[in-house]
């Protein structure tokens, strides 16, 4: 039977990817990365709860040097608000972390190569692919090609949500009973969801589109 790793931030996309593929791909290890982002403590707490729910091993990996070279608002300055969704290029620039998904996948590739994992799951999706090039199918395909040369195990990167927008992702979560009350999608470092940052606004819009009133109350108060 195959076994898999998931890149788990505690956010909507990684949670739903796990919920959809946990049994199919036998996911038993989750990696959460600390690169100095303001929301890390919330992300780590949410990821730990998700791993307890799904009975996965959880590892948090500190990347101090990535924090040192990241100058965008996830680490320093003001995080983008929902109004920034209207300017996708500016929004992407304001939250860009140097080679983030490439680095995270290659670290997961190291774990896969060392411990014999067959698959690596990532929450890349169509909505964010419109803004971030490291969420596209071409990017996923290129990493899979790289692993043919850089690993012995040759794990395959799987992005279950690659063809879906946020509204569709929430719909899938509801259909498959994914515990959305465990999600943490906020950019800020205060407790809970602020409801104002770009990530919160995307999540709330998707919940509203699916008439998920109870989850809106639980998540946003």
Secondary structure, 3 states (H helix, E strand, C coil): CCCEEEECCCCHHHHHHHHHHCCCCCEEEEEEEECCCCCHHHHHHHHHHHHHHHCCEEEEEECHHHHHHCCCCCCCCCCCEHHHHHCHHHHHHHHCCCCHHHHHHHHHHHHHHHHCCCEEECCCCHHHHCCCHHHCHHHHHHHHHHHHHHCCCCCEEECCCCCCCHHHHHHHHHHCCCCHHHCCCCCCCCCCCCCCEHHHHHHHHHHHHCCCHHHHHHHHC
